[in-house]
C-alpha cells in the first residue's frame, strides 16, 4: 500500500507533468500562429506568451524550504 508521502509525491509529479504538457501546448500554439499564412494575430500571440511565462515560473516548493 502507498504511504501518504508517496501519494503526495505522485500528486506533485502529476502536477508537474500537467504543467509541462500545457507549456508545450502553448509553445506549439505560438509556433502554429507564427506560421499562419495570413500572418500572426498579435493578441493571440500576446495571450499565449503571457500564459507561457506564468507557467514556467518556478513555484515555491514548501517541501524544500524546511
N, CA and C atoms as an extended XYZ file, in Angstrom:
198
Properties=species:S:1:pos:R:3:atomname:S:1:resname:S:1:resid:I:1 pbc="F F F"
N         0.841       -1.177        0.000 N   UNK     1
C         0.000        0.000        0.000 CA  UNK     1
C         0.887        1.241        0.000 C   UNK     1
N         0.493        2.265       -0.731 N   UNK     2
C         1.261        3.501       -0.819 CA  UNK     2
C         1.158        4.297        0.470 C   UNK     2
N         2.254        4.895        0.853 N   UNK     3
C         2.246        5.754        2.033 CA  UNK     3
C         1.720        7.134        1.627 C   UNK     3
N         1.283        7.948        2.596 N   UNK     4
C         0.827        9.311        2.274 CA  UNK     4
C         1.921       10.136        1.592 C   UNK     4
N         3.166        9.907        1.960 N   UNK     5
C         4.277       10.633        1.335 CA  UNK     5
C         4.398       10.276       -0.138 C   UNK     5
N         4.238        8.980       -0.448 N   UNK     6
C         4.310        8.554       -1.850 CA  UNK     6
C         3.161        9.154       -2.644 C   UNK     6
N         1.964        9.205       -2.052 N   UNK     7
C         0.815        9.792       -2.743 CA  UNK     7
C         1.051       11.266       -3.017 C   UNK     7
N         1.581       11.979       -2.030 N   UNK     8
C         1.860       13.399       -2.201 CA  UNK     8
C         2.909       13.607       -3.286 C   UNK     8
N         3.944       12.788       -3.274 N   UNK     9
C         4.987       12.885       -4.302 CA  UNK     9
C         4.413       12.598       -5.678 C   UNK     9
N         3.563       11.603       -5.769 N   UNK    10
C         2.936       11.260       -7.043 CA  UNK    10
C         2.043       12.404       -7.528 C   UNK    10
N         1.311       13.015       -6.620 N   UNK    11
C         0.459       14.143       -6.996 CA  UNK    11
C         1.294       15.310       -7.503 C   UNK    11
N         2.403       15.582       -6.829 N   UNK    12
C         3.281       16.676       -7.278 CA  UNK    12
C         3.849       16.361       -8.654 C   UNK    12
N         4.247       15.126       -8.854 N   UNK    13
C         4.781       14.713      -10.149 CA  UNK    13
C         3.727       14.865      -11.241 C   UNK    13
N         2.497       14.482      -10.948 N   UNK    14
C         1.414       14.617      -11.921 CA  UNK    14
C         1.142       16.089      -12.228 C   UNK    14
N         1.220       16.948      -11.220 N   UNK    15
C         1.022       18.381      -11.446 CA  UNK    15
C         2.128       18.957      -12.319 C   UNK    15
N         3.354       18.525      -12.085 N   UNK    16
C         4.471       18.979      -12.912 CA  UNK    16
C         4.281       18.504      -14.344 C   UNK    16
N         3.851       17.265      -14.502 N   UNK    17
C         3.607       16.729      -15.839 CA  UNK    17
C         2.549       17.558      -16.564 C   UNK    17
N         1.467       17.916      -15.878 N   UNK    18
C         0.406       18.731      -16.482 CA  UNK    18
C         0.938       20.095      -16.903 C   UNK    18
N         1.789       20.679      -16.062 N   UNK    19
C         2.369       21.989      -16.392 CA  UNK    19
C         3.259       21.888      -17.623 C   UNK    19
N         4.064       20.824      -17.694 N   UNK    20
C         4.948       20.644      -18.849 CA  UNK    20
C         4.124       20.497      -20.122 C   UNK    20
N         3.082       19.691      -20.063 N   UNK    21
C         2.225       19.487      -21.237 CA  UNK    21
C         1.599       20.812      -21.662 C   UNK    21
N         1.121       21.596      -20.695 N   UNK    22
C         0.485       22.881      -21.023 CA  UNK    22
C         1.490       23.848      -21.646 C   UNK    22
N         2.708       23.897      -21.103 N   UNK    23
C         3.743       24.774      -21.656 CA  UNK    23
C         4.046       24.383      -23.103 C   UNK    23
N         4.131       23.093      -23.365 N   UNK    24
C         4.389       22.637      -24.732 CA  UNK    24
C         3.222       22.964      -25.659 C   UNK    24
N         1.997       22.856      -25.152 N   UNK    25
C         0.831       23.229      -25.960 CA  UNK    25
C         0.861       24.716      -26.304 C   UNK    25
N         1.204       25.537      -25.326 N   UNK    26
C         1.289       26.980      -25.568 CA  UNK    26
C         2.370       27.298      -26.596 C   UNK    26
N         3.535       26.691      -26.436 N   UNK    27
C         4.625       26.933      -27.378 CA  UNK    27
C         4.232       26.479      -28.791 C   UNK    27
N         3.585       25.327      -28.872 N   UNK    28
C         3.127       24.837      -30.180 CA  UNK    28
C         2.091       25.757      -30.802 C   UNK    28
N         1.200       26.294      -29.970 N   UNK    29
C         0.186       27.228      -30.469 CA  UNK    29
C         0.809       28.489      -31.040 C   UNK    29
N         1.844       28.995      -30.366 N   UNK    30
C         2.541       30.187      -30.865 CA  UNK    30
C         3.248       29.867      -32.178 C   UNK    30
N         3.901       28.718      -32.235 N   UNK    31
C         4.586       28.339      -33.476 CA  UNK    31
C         3.596       28.209      -34.630 C   UNK    31
N         2.450       27.588      -34.369 N   UNK    32
C         1.423       27.457      -35.413 CA  UNK    32
C         0.924       28.828      -35.853 C   UNK    32
N         0.716       29.700      -34.889 N   UNK    33
C         0.213       31.037      -35.218 CA  UNK    33
C         1.244       31.824      -36.024 C   UNK    33
N         2.509       31.687      -35.681 N   UNK    34
C         3.555       32.386      -36.431 CA  UNK    34
C         3.669       31.861      -37.859 C   UNK    34
N         3.275       30.620      -38.068 N   UNK    35
C         3.323       30.026      -39.406 CA  UNK    35
C         2.041       30.287      -40.201 C   UNK    35
N         1.089       30.973      -39.602 N   UNK    36
C        -0.184       31.261      -40.252 CA  UNK    36
C         0.070       32.054      -41.537 C   UNK    36
N        -0.437       31.572      -42.677 N   UNK    37
C        -0.189       32.246      -43.955 CA  UNK    37
C        -0.736       33.676      -44.003 C   UNK    37
N        -1.751       33.967      -43.220 N   UNK    38
C        -2.309       35.332      -43.224 CA  UNK    38
C        -1.612       36.219      -42.198 C   UNK    38
N        -0.624       35.663      -41.529 N   UNK    39
C         0.116       36.427      -40.527 CA  UNK    39
C        -0.402       36.149      -39.131 C   UNK    39
N         0.467       36.301      -38.156 N   UNK    40
C         0.057       36.010      -36.780 CA  UNK    40
C        -0.873       37.088      -36.217 C   UNK    40
N        -1.785       36.652      -35.370 N   UNK    41
C        -2.666       37.590      -34.667 CA  UNK    41
C        -1.956       38.028      -33.393 C   UNK    41
N        -1.719       39.316      -33.299 N   UNK    42
C        -0.937       39.859      -32.191 CA  UNK    42
C        -1.550       39.517      -30.836 C   UNK    42
N        -2.847       39.675      -30.694 N   UNK    43
C        -3.496       39.419      -29.407 CA  UNK    43
C        -3.360       37.950      -29.002 C   UNK    43
N        -3.495       37.056      -29.961 N   UNK    44
C        -3.332       35.627      -29.681 CA  UNK    44
C        -1.916       35.335      -29.187 C   UNK    44
N        -0.933       35.864      -29.905 N   UNK    45
C         0.467       35.647      -29.527 CA  UNK    45
C         0.719       36.218      -28.131 C   UNK    45
N         0.230       37.425      -27.872 N   UNK    46
C         0.419       38.047      -26.557 CA  UNK    46
C        -0.179       37.195      -25.447 C   UNK    46
N        -1.392       36.708      -25.649 N   UNK    47
C        -2.054       35.895      -24.625 CA  UNK    47
C        -1.315       34.582      -24.386 C   UNK    47
N        -0.917       33.934      -25.472 N   UNK    48
C        -0.198       32.667      -25.338 CA  UNK    48
C         1.142       32.866      -24.621 C   UNK    48
N         1.854       33.905      -25.004 N   UNK    49
C         3.160       34.165      -24.383 CA  UNK    49
C         3.003       34.551      -22.917 C   UNK    49
N         1.976       35.308      -22.599 N   UNK    50
C         1.731       35.685      -21.206 CA  UNK    50
C         1.466       34.446      -20.353 C   UNK    50
N         0.607       33.565      -20.846 N   UNK    51
C         0.316       32.340      -20.098 CA  UNK    51
C         1.558       31.451      -20.007 C   UNK    51
N         2.326       31.387      -21.088 N   UNK    52
C         3.560       30.608      -21.100 CA  UNK    52
C         4.496       31.085      -19.993 C   UNK    52
N         4.678       32.394      -19.895 N   UNK    53
C         5.584       32.948      -18.884 CA  UNK    53
C         5.084       32.653      -17.473 C   UNK    53
N         3.783       32.693      -17.274 N   UNK    54
C         3.231       32.353      -15.960 CA  UNK    54
C         3.481       30.884      -15.628 C   UNK    54
N         3.362       30.024      -16.621 N   UNK    55
C         3.504       28.589      -16.398 CA  UNK    55
C         4.946       28.186      -16.110 C   UNK    55
N         5.918       28.891      -16.678 N   UNK    56
C         7.295       28.460      -16.490 CA  UNK    56
C         7.932       29.052      -15.237 C   UNK    56
N         7.247       29.966      -14.572 N   UNK    57
C         7.785       30.478      -13.324 CA  UNK    57
C         7.856       29.336      -12.317 C   UNK    57
N         8.961       29.292      -11.588 N   UNK    58
C         9.158       28.214      -10.616 CA  UNK    58
C         8.366       28.533       -9.359 C   UNK    58
N         7.418       27.650       -9.006 N   UNK    59
C         6.649       27.882       -7.789 CA  UNK    59
C         7.489       27.545       -6.567 C   UNK    59
N         7.054       28.042       -5.424 N   UNK    60
C         7.732       27.703       -4.181 CA  UNK    60
C         7.435       26.239       -3.860 C   UNK    60
N         8.442       25.521       -3.445 N   UNK    61
C         8.280       24.121       -3.070 CA  UNK    61
C         8.431       24.026       -1.566 C   UNK    61
N         7.315       24.034       -0.827 N   UNK    62
C         7.390       24.008        0.636 CA  UNK    62
C         8.210       22.842        1.180 C   UNK    62
N         8.230       21.719        0.486 N   UNK    63
C         8.971       20.553        0.960 CA  UNK    63
C        10.472       20.831        1.000 C   UNK    63
N        10.951       21.742        0.148 N   UNK    64
C        12.370       22.028        0.088 CA  UNK    64
C        12.774       23.176        1.000 C   UNK    64
N        11.791       23.934        1.491 N   UNK    65
C        12.085       25.081        2.337 CA  UNK    65
C        12.451       24.650        3.745 C   UNK    65
N        11.801       23.597        4.224 N   UNK    66
C        12.002       23.156        5.620 CA  UNK    66
C        13.398       22.711        5.913 C   UNK    66
